C-alpha cells in the first residue's frame, strides 16, 4: 500500500507563511519607524514643593495637677494625721546610767520648747540641759548625789558632780531659783511637775 503525498500540505504551509509576512509588513508601514521608549520625567519632592507626610502627635494628658487646677479632695482613708504631742508608746528611762557621758545636745536658747518637743536633749539659759521624760530622759532629774557627769563637747563641756535636787509642782513658767548656784542643771518632767538635778563643775 503506497503512502499519501505530502506535497499539498507543504504548499499550504508555505502560502500561509507568505501571507503572514505580508500582513505584518503592512501593519509596520502604517506606524512608521520602529517604536522607541520615552523615559518618564524625573520627580523630586523638593522641586515640586511637596513635603513628606509627618504625623502630628496628639497631646498627652498629664498625670499631675497643675497649680492653677483644682486639686482632688482627700478621701476618708487619705486624711493626713496631725502630729501627737506625746508618743503612743512612751520610752522613759527612770534609772540613770552608771557612767553618764553626754556627747550630743542642741543649743536652743530662745526657742527651747521647740527643740525639746522634737525629742532632742536641749540646752537653754546657758546651763540647763532638758528633755522630755517620755523621750528617754526621765533619769535627768534622778541622778544620785555624788555621781559624776561628763559633758564631752559644746559650750557645757567639762566634768560635773551632783550635789542636790529640786522639784516644782508645775511645768513651764519662769526658771526657779536654784540653791548653791549650780554650773549645770539637768531637767525633765516629773508627773505634773518638773524635776532638776543640780551639779557643780569639778574639772574643765
LOGU-203697 format. One record per residue (C-alpha): residue number from 1; residue in one letter; chain; y, z, x. Coordinates in nm, 4 decimals, always signed. Layout:
% LOGU-203697
+-----+--------+--------+----------+----------+----------+
: num : residu : chaine :       py :       pz :       px :
+-----+--------+--------+----------+----------+----------+
: NUM :      A :      A :        Y :        Z :        X :
...
+-----+--------+--------+----------+----------+----------+
This chain:
% LOGU-203697
+-----+--------+--------+----------+----------+----------+
: num : residu : chaine :       py :       pz :       px :
+-----+--------+--------+----------+----------+----------+
:   1 :      X :      A :  +0.0000 :  +0.0000 :  +0.0000 :
:   2 :      X :      A :  +0.3366 :  -0.1062 :  +0.1507 :
:   3 :      X :      A :  +0.6384 :  +0.1380 :  +0.1860 :
:   4 :      X :      A :  +0.9615 :  +0.0547 :  -0.0089 :
:   5 :      X :      A :  +1.2511 :  -0.0904 :  +0.1894 :
:   6 :      X :      A :  +1.5457 :  +0.1444 :  +0.2828 :
:   7 :      X :      A :  +1.7994 :  -0.1323 :  +0.3218 :
:   8 :      X :      A :  +1.9677 :  -0.0929 :  -0.0216 :
:   9 :      X :      A :  +2.0208 :  +0.2882 :  +0.0458 :
:  10 :      X :      A :  +2.1788 :  +0.2235 :  +0.3829 :
:  11 :      X :      A :  +2.4133 :  -0.0364 :  +0.2341 :
:  12 :      X :      A :  +2.5256 :  +0.2046 :  -0.0399 :
:  13 :      X :      A :  +2.5898 :  +0.4871 :  +0.2076 :
:  14 :      X :      A :  +2.7983 :  +0.2644 :  +0.4319 :
:  15 :      X :      A :  +3.0025 :  +0.1400 :  +0.1398 :
:  16 :      X :      A :  +3.0800 :  +0.4989 :  +0.0287 :
:  17 :      X :      A :  +3.1986 :  +0.5953 :  +0.3769 :
:  18 :      X :      A :  +3.4290 :  +0.2906 :  +0.3895 :
:  19 :      X :      A :  +3.5890 :  +0.3791 :  +0.0529 :
:  20 :      X :      A :  +3.6406 :  +0.7437 :  +0.1609 :
:  21 :      X :      A :  +3.8201 :  +0.6462 :  +0.4834 :
:  22 :      X :      A :  +4.0423 :  +0.4005 :  +0.2949 :
:  23 :      X :      A :  +4.1373 :  +0.6614 :  +0.0321 :
:  24 :      X :      A :  +4.2218 :  +0.9275 :  +0.2951 :
:  25 :      X :      A :  +4.4415 :  +0.6814 :  +0.4848 :
:  26 :      X :      A :  +4.6298 :  +0.6011 :  +0.1630 :
:  27 :      X :      A :  +4.6996 :  +0.9691 :  +0.0959 :
:  28 :      X :      A :  +4.8260 :  +1.0381 :  +0.4504 :
:  29 :      X :      A :  +5.0506 :  +0.7337 :  +0.4391 :
:  30 :      X :      A :  +5.2304 :  +0.8721 :  +0.1298 :
:  31 :      X :      A :  +5.3239 :  +1.2056 :  +0.3052 :
:  32 :      X :      A :  +5.4498 :  +1.0573 :  +0.6319 :
:  33 :      X :      A :  +5.3643 :  +1.2056 :  +0.9672 :
:  34 :      X :      A :  +5.1247 :  +1.4827 :  +1.0452 :
:  35 :      X :      A :  +5.2379 :  +1.8149 :  +0.8787 :
:  36 :      X :      A :  +5.3973 :  +2.0829 :  +1.1026 :
:  37 :      X :      A :  +5.4115 :  +2.4654 :  +1.0678 :
:  38 :      X :      A :  +5.7604 :  +2.6184 :  +1.0171 :
:  39 :      X :      A :  +5.7894 :  +2.9732 :  +1.1643 :
:  40 :      X :      A :  +5.9177 :  +3.2465 :  +0.9337 :
:  41 :      X :      A :  +6.2711 :  +3.3744 :  +1.0122 :
:  42 :      X :      A :  +6.2925 :  +3.6951 :  +1.2268 :
:  43 :      X :      A :  +6.3684 :  +4.0008 :  +1.0124 :
:  44 :      X :      A :  +6.5442 :  +4.3098 :  +1.1601 :
:  45 :      X :      A :  +6.6237 :  +4.6325 :  +0.9710 :
:  46 :      X :      A :  +6.9341 :  +4.6785 :  +1.1838 :
:  47 :      X :      A :  +7.0742 :  +4.3308 :  +1.1314 :
:  48 :      X :      A :  +7.0037 :  +4.3410 :  +0.7600 :
:  49 :      X :      A :  +7.1745 :  +4.6768 :  +0.7073 :
:  50 :      X :      A :  +6.8644 :  +4.8320 :  +0.5527 :
:  51 :      X :      A :  +6.7832 :  +5.1797 :  +0.6842 :
:  52 :      X :      A :  +6.4270 :  +5.3146 :  +0.6827 :
:  53 :      X :      A :  +6.3439 :  +5.5473 :  +0.3957 :
:  54 :      X :      A :  +6.3911 :  +5.9169 :  +0.4765 :
:  55 :      X :      A :  +6.2865 :  +6.1585 :  +0.2030 :
:  56 :      X :      A :  +6.5378 :  +6.4367 :  +0.1310 :
:  57 :      X :      A :  +6.3635 :  +6.7780 :  +0.1311 :
:  58 :      X :      A :  +6.4177 :  +6.9913 :  -0.1746 :
:  59 :      X :      A :  +6.5932 :  +7.3277 :  -0.1128 :
:  60 :      X :      A :  +6.3500 :  +7.6185 :  -0.0853 :
:  61 :      X :      A :  +6.4026 :  +7.9309 :  -0.2866 :
:  62 :      X :      A :  +6.4996 :  +8.2276 :  -0.0671 :
:  63 :      X :      A :  +6.2803 :  +8.5372 :  -0.0791 :
:  64 :      X :      A :  +6.5654 :  +8.7815 :  -0.0153 :
:  65 :      X :      A :  +6.8524 :  +8.8923 :  -0.2341 :
:  66 :      X :      A :  +7.1997 :  +8.7931 :  -0.1237 :
:  67 :      X :      A :  +7.4776 :  +9.0484 :  -0.1182 :
:  68 :      X :      A :  +7.6553 :  +8.8632 :  -0.3966 :
:  69 :      X :      A :  +7.3466 :  +8.8517 :  -0.6152 :
:  70 :      X :      A :  +7.2174 :  +9.1194 :  -0.8446 :
:  71 :      X :      A :  +6.9541 :  +9.3419 :  -0.6873 :
:  72 :      X :      A :  +6.6266 :  +9.4145 :  -0.8547 :
:  73 :      X :      A :  +6.6126 :  +9.7570 :  -1.0142 :
:  74 :      X :      A :  +6.3591 : +10.0024 :  -0.8736 :
:  75 :      X :      A :  +6.0586 : +10.0772 :  -1.0862 :
:  76 :      X :      A :  +5.9431 : +10.4311 :  -1.1553 :
:  77 :      X :      A :  +5.6971 : +10.4183 :  -0.8641 :
:  78 :      X :      A :  +5.9653 : +10.2998 :  -0.6185 :
:  79 :      X :      A :  +6.2201 : +10.5762 :  -0.6625 :
:  80 :      X :      A :  +6.3487 : +10.6957 :  -0.3252 :
:  81 :      X :      A :  +6.2680 : +11.0620 :  -0.2656 :
:  82 :      X :      A :  +6.5569 : +11.2887 :  -0.1677 :
:  83 :      X :      A :  +6.5050 : +11.4959 :  +0.1490 :
:  84 :      X :      A :  +6.3912 : +11.8524 :  +0.0937 :
:  85 :      X :      A :  +6.5828 : +12.1481 :  +0.2405 :
:  86 :      X :      A :  +6.2574 : +12.3267 :  +0.3167 :
:  87 :      X :      A :  +5.9202 : +12.1762 :  +0.4138 :
:  88 :      X :      A :  +5.6311 : +12.1834 :  +0.1690 :
:  89 :      X :      A :  +5.4112 : +12.3400 :  +0.4369 :
:  90 :      X :      A :  +5.6120 : +12.5861 :  +0.6497 :
:  91 :      X :      A :  +5.5034 : +12.6411 :  +1.0103 :
:  92 :      X :      A :  +5.6526 : +12.9763 :  +1.1117 :
:  93 :      X :      A :  +5.5616 : +13.1391 :  +1.4435 :
:  94 :      X :      A :  +5.6033 : +13.5125 :  +1.3995 :
:  95 :      X :      A :  +5.4793 : +13.6281 :  +1.7412 :
:  96 :      X :      A :  +5.6942 : +13.5335 :  +2.0429 :
:  97 :      X :      A :  +5.5200 : +13.3533 :  +2.3302 :
:  98 :      X :      A :  +5.4135 : +13.5706 :  +2.6232 :
:  99 :      X :      A :  +5.6171 : +13.3557 :  +2.8632 :
: 100 :      X :      A :  +5.9375 : +13.2333 :  +2.6969 :
: 101 :      X :      A :  +6.0919 : +12.9320 :  +2.8685 :
: 102 :      X :      A :  +6.3455 : +12.7365 :  +2.6671 :
: 103 :      X :      A :  +6.3803 : +12.3863 :  +2.8085 :
: 104 :      X :      A :  +6.5451 : +12.1964 :  +2.5224 :
: 105 :      X :      A :  +6.8188 : +12.2729 :  +2.2737 :
: 106 :      X :      A :  +7.1143 : +12.0894 :  +2.1235 :
: 107 :      X :      A :  +7.4763 : +12.1845 :  +2.1792 :
: 108 :      X :      A :  +7.6145 : +12.1602 :  +1.8247 :
: 109 :      X :      A :  +7.9221 : +12.3799 :  +1.8390 :
: 110 :      X :      A :  +8.1406 : +12.2902 :  +1.5419 :
: 111 :      X :      A :  +7.8537 : +12.1497 :  +1.3293 :
: 112 :      X :      A :  +7.5660 : +12.3874 :  +1.3979 :
: 113 :      X :      A :  +7.4242 : +12.3901 :  +1.0444 :
: 114 :      X :      A :  +7.3633 : +12.0154 :  +1.0522 :
: 115 :      X :      A :  +7.1551 : +12.0378 :  +1.3704 :
: 116 :      X :      A :  +6.9653 : +12.3478 :  +1.2519 :
: 117 :      X :      A :  +6.8793 : +12.1753 :  +0.9231 :
: 118 :      X :      A :  +6.7491 : +11.8776 :  +1.1261 :
: 119 :      X :      A :  +6.4893 : +12.1119 :  +1.2808 :
: 120 :      X :      A :  +6.6420 : +12.1469 :  +1.6281 :
: 121 :      X :      A :  +6.6914 : +12.4601 :  +1.8342 :
: 122 :      X :      A :  +7.0703 : +12.4688 :  +1.8279 :
: 123 :      X :      A :  +7.3379 : +12.6223 :  +2.0480 :
: 124 :      X :      A :  +7.6693 : +12.7204 :  +1.8932 :
: 125 :      X :      A :  +7.9557 : +12.9638 :  +1.9552 :
: 126 :      X :      A :  +7.8852 : +12.9332 :  +2.3265 :
: 127 :      X :      A :  +7.5962 : +13.1824 :  +2.3438 :
: 128 :      X :      A :  +7.3803 : +13.1666 :  +2.0274 :
: 129 :      X :      A :  +7.0513 : +12.9740 :  +2.0031 :
: 130 :      X :      A :  +6.9408 : +12.9367 :  +1.6403 :
: 131 :      X :      A :  +6.6600 : +12.7682 :  +1.4490 :
: 132 :      X :      A :  +6.5030 : +12.7783 :  +1.1031 :
: 133 :      X :      A :  +6.2129 : +13.0210 :  +1.0714 :
: 134 :      X :      A :  +6.0054 : +12.7601 :  +0.8844 :
: 135 :      X :      A :  +6.0530 : +12.5104 :  +1.1682 :
: 136 :      X :      A :  +5.8630 : +12.7317 :  +1.4138 :
: 137 :      X :      A :  +6.1483 : +12.9581 :  +1.5258 :
: 138 :      X :      A :  +6.0626 : +13.2750 :  +1.3319 :
: 139 :      X :      A :  +5.9901 : +13.4523 :  +1.6629 :
: 140 :      X :      A :  +6.3512 : +13.4219 :  +1.7859 :
: 141 :      X :      A :  +6.4610 : +13.7453 :  +1.6170 :
: 142 :      X :      A :  +6.1424 : +13.9341 :  +1.7168 :
: 143 :      X :      A :  +6.1350 : +13.9116 :  +2.0953 :
: 144 :      X :      A :  +6.0393 : +14.2625 :  +2.2163 :
: 145 :      X :      A :  +6.2928 : +14.4734 :  +2.4040 :
: 146 :      X :      A :  +6.2431 : +14.4354 :  +2.7786 :
: 147 :      X :      A :  +6.0870 : +14.0859 :  +2.7590 :
: 148 :      X :      A :  +6.2279 : +13.8227 :  +2.9899 :
: 149 :      X :      A :  +6.3570 : +13.4884 :  +2.8572 :
: 150 :      X :      A :  +6.4317 : +13.1900 :  +3.0794 :
: 151 :      X :      A :  +6.6590 : +12.9032 :  +2.9768 :
: 152 :      X :      A :  +6.5716 : +12.6134 :  +3.2050 :
: 153 :      X :      A :  +6.8717 : +12.3821 :  +3.1680 :
: 154 :      X :      A :  +7.2016 : +12.3248 :  +2.9921 :
: 155 :      X :      A :  +7.5105 : +12.5479 :  +2.9690 :
: 156 :      X :      A :  +7.2956 : +12.8584 :  +2.8992 :
: 157 :      X :      A :  +7.0633 : +12.8061 :  +3.1976 :
: 158 :      X :      A :  +6.9573 : +13.1361 :  +3.3547 :
: 159 :      X :      A :  +6.7283 : +13.4380 :  +3.3182 :
: 160 :      X :      A :  +6.7816 : +13.6976 :  +3.0455 :
: 161 :      X :      A :  +6.6232 : +14.0194 :  +2.9202 :
: 162 :      X :      A :  +6.6173 : +14.1518 :  +2.5622 :
: 163 :      X :      A :  +6.7963 : +14.4867 :  +2.5152 :
: 164 :      X :      A :  +6.8189 : +14.5130 :  +2.1353 :
: 165 :      X :      A :  +6.8067 : +14.3576 :  +1.7852 :
: 166 :      X :      A :  +7.0325 : +14.3179 :  +1.4823 :
: 167 :      X :      A :  +6.9594 : +14.2295 :  +1.1217 :
: 168 :      X :      A :  +7.2121 : +14.1500 :  +0.8481 :
: 169 :      X :      A :  +7.1464 : +14.1046 :  +0.4752 :
: 170 :      X :      A :  +7.2930 : +13.7585 :  +0.4369 :
: 171 :      X :      A :  +7.2510 : +13.4016 :  +0.5577 :
: 172 :      X :      A :  +7.5638 : +13.2233 :  +0.6675 :
: 173 :      X :      A :  +7.9159 : +13.3538 :  +0.6797 :
: 174 :      X :      A :  +8.1060 : +13.4862 :  +0.9815 :
: 175 :      X :      A :  +7.9329 : +13.5814 :  +1.3056 :
: 176 :      X :      A :  +7.8732 : +13.9580 :  +1.3141 :
: 177 :      X :      A :  +7.9897 : +14.1866 :  +1.5945 :
: 178 :      X :      A :  +7.7094 : +14.2358 :  +1.8470 :
: 179 :      X :      A :  +7.6850 : +14.5675 :  +2.0278 :
: 180 :      X :      A :  +7.6535 : +14.5571 :  +2.4044 :
: 181 :      X :      A :  +7.8288 : +14.2169 :  +2.4445 :
: 182 :      X :      A :  +7.5134 : +14.0026 :  +2.4812 :
: 183 :      X :      A :  +7.5220 : +13.6976 :  +2.7076 :
: 184 :      X :      A :  +7.2579 : +13.5273 :  +2.4898 :
: 185 :      X :      A :  +7.1655 : +13.5716 :  +2.1228 :
: 186 :      X :      A :  +6.8506 : +13.4309 :  +1.9580 :
: 187 :      X :      A :  +6.8916 : +13.3837 :  +1.5811 :
: 188 :      X :      A :  +6.6703 : +13.2918 :  +1.2840 :
: 189 :      X :      A :  +6.6309 : +13.3812 :  +0.9182 :
: 190 :      X :      A :  +6.4501 : +13.6980 :  +0.8095 :
: 191 :      X :      A :  +6.3666 : +13.6733 :  +0.4389 :
: 192 :      X :      A :  +6.7021 : +13.6553 :  +0.2573 :
: 193 :      X :      A :  +6.8866 : +13.7844 :  +0.5668 :
: 194 :      X :      A :  +6.9378 : +13.6884 :  +0.9316 :
: 195 :      X :      A :  +6.7856 : +13.8452 :  +1.2434 :
: 196 :      X :      A :  +6.9052 : +13.8422 :  +1.6051 :
: 197 :      X :      A :  +6.7576 : +13.9214 :  +1.9454 :
: 198 :      X :      A :  +7.0259 : +14.0385 :  +2.1942 :
: 199 :      X :      A :  +6.9889 : +13.9577 :  +2.5642 :
: 200 :      X :      A :  +7.1718 : +14.0321 :  +2.8895 :
: 201 :      X :      A :  +7.1734 : +13.7963 :  +3.1858 :
: 202 :      X :      A :  +6.9658 : +13.9215 :  +3.4810 :
: 203 :      X :      A :  +6.9860 : +13.6159 :  +3.7068 :
: 204 :      X :      A :  +7.1843 : +13.2910 :  +3.7124 :
+-----+--------+--------+----------+----------+----------+
